[in-house]
């Protein structure tokens, strides 16, 4: 009876424990992961569009800012020219005013001289006849005649020289005034032209400011999207990692339960073989549970080196990078760009990212592949996964089975990468661990 009861318990345990452990979890999680992967692809596609907008806007902003600076410099230059022109016009106005004073003064001198000449001639007339005959006939004697003739001639010569001298000065001053008036007219025309140019530049400057404002808005929108997208992608990757951790935990639980069942069946078999000579105390047997796997798995060194021929580590596991510690190893070396990357162990390709046009060294993340750029993610089973990042191209597809040493891609510098290298990452139940423990 005891033997039959134990066998029945064993069969019931197998039915209860072994069948449903992974069915519900795996199907539901797989569907969720597929949806998340699709969301990642959508985000990558939108990231591509917004990155183009950002790159284009940044170039346009740089050009418009230079143009804006040039416009401001030219406006300052025109303002200075207008100021100098106005000073010149004021100076010419002063010189023209001074010339007019001299002309008025010269005209006054001529008027005075003419008045004096008239007075003298009047005096001569009042003194006697003004004609040569009258002077001769009216002379008292020869000496008086000589005196009168000399007086008339001297007066006439003096006044004529005086008038000629004043007229000569007036002619010079008049020409100077005419030149000043002409220069003033030219300066006034230049001032008007400068003001027109200044108005046009101010109009252009305002239009350029509006263009810059629109570009700044587009840039801010693109940056906000890329930032939010990066946060969302990080959350999605975290959920994917959680899925693998749950899957691995379910698998470990199933294995543990199977081991417990095997131990239980073995114990039942031993009990049945000795049932004739022992008591039924075996019914109280409690199997020892299998320990839960640790974060860093033990390894027999079965992994294949992912970059044949290149073994230099430019960055080691857990390297301090100020704001975080490096959760992988970076393999580099001269001529490594384009080198083959092989699967470290057999498994199934879980994810790939084949889009990233930024295959060049950079000190920032372009956002492609969540910073990994082009990458391959392989599930090796038993909770183990490997990631091969910053590839120049990918040679496998999701769902494809690969064997250890099979080419999965080629070394590049896509994503957040300062130069050609392979970012090789190992995970166990979704948690990163030191890849060097596998070699």
PyMOL commands that set and color helices and strands:
alter all, ss='L'
color gray80, all
select helices_A, chain A and resi 2-18+23-127+132-137+142-273+281-284+368-371+435-438
alter helices_A, ss='H'
color red, helices_A
select strands_A, chain A and resi 312-315+329-332+340-342+347-353+374-381+384-394+401-402+407-411+422-428+431-433
alter strands_A, ss='S'
color yellow, strands_A
deselect
rebuild
show_as cartoon
